[in-house]
Amino acid sequence: MKTDPLIIRDTSHGIVQAVDYASLGAQDNSVNFAVNMRFDKKIGRAVAREGTSLVGAQIVDGKSCLGLFQYIESDGTKVLMAVFNDATDTNADIYKYA
């Protein structure tokens, strides 16, 4: 037996992500998906993330970062890796922090 999909249009008091706003309409008491924000540190208030740290030197300049990863070896050694577009934007280069 096929059932109709459950459609929830009330997004009040929530964080909205990947929604077609034309069909939903804006809610006064909701917020778009926020990057670098925390909502659990002070309940009811958006707080900026506590910052970043530079590990090592800058890898590349002006290229898109495609991903960051931490690999943990069997002995517990943590290895940081980063993936960036290469100079021609045709390939990705993987960098390992030593």
N, C-alpha and C positions, 0 to 999 in steps of 0.2 A: 504494500500500500504506500503510495507516494503522499507525503505531507507537504503543505506549503511552507516555504522558508519563514523563519522568525525574523521580522524586520523591527529593529529598535531605532526609533528616531529621536528619542529623548536622550541627549548627551549632556544634560545639565550636570554640573558639578563634576565633570570629568575632563580627561585629557584626550583630545580628538586627534587621531592620526590616520592618514590615508583615507579620507572621506571626500566624496564629491559634494562640496559645499553648495553647489547650485541646487541640488536636490534636497539637501538637508536644511539649509538656512542657518544663519549664525545664532548661537546661543549666547546670551549675556553673561551667564555664569559658568562658562566652560573656556578652555584654553587650547589653542593649537598645540600640536606636539612641540615640545621645547627641547632644544639642544643645549647642553651644558648648564642645565638647571636641575635643581633638586626640589622636591615637593614634600619630602619627609623630614627635613631637618627642623623646620618650624611649621607646624601643622597650619594649613590655610594660607601659607605664604610661599611664593616662588623665591628661591634663594639661588644665587649664582654658584656654580660648581667652584670648589676651592682652589682651582688653578692647575697648572701643569708644571712639569719639571723637564728640563733639557737633559737628556742622557747622552753623554758624549758630545760630538760636534754635529753641526748641521750636515745632513747627508747630501741633499741636492737642493738646488734653488729653482723655484718656479715650476716644479713638476707636481702632478697630482699624487698624493699618498693613497695607495689602493688598499692598504691594510697594515695593521700592526699586530704582532703575535708574540707571545711568550711561550717558549718551549721549555719544559722541565725534564732534564735528563734523569736516568735511573738513579744516579747518585745525589740528586737534589739540586744540581747546578741549573740555574735559570739562565736561559739564552734568549735575548731579545732579538727579534727580526722585524724588518720593515720592507714593504714592497712599494716601489715607486715606478711611474712611467719612465722609460729611458729617454735619451736626448731627442730621438725622432718620434716619440709617442707611438711607436709600432710594437714595442715589446715591454715587458715589465722586468725590472731588476730587483733581486732580493738582496738585502743587506743584512749582515749578521753583526751584532755588536759584540766585540771581543774585549 
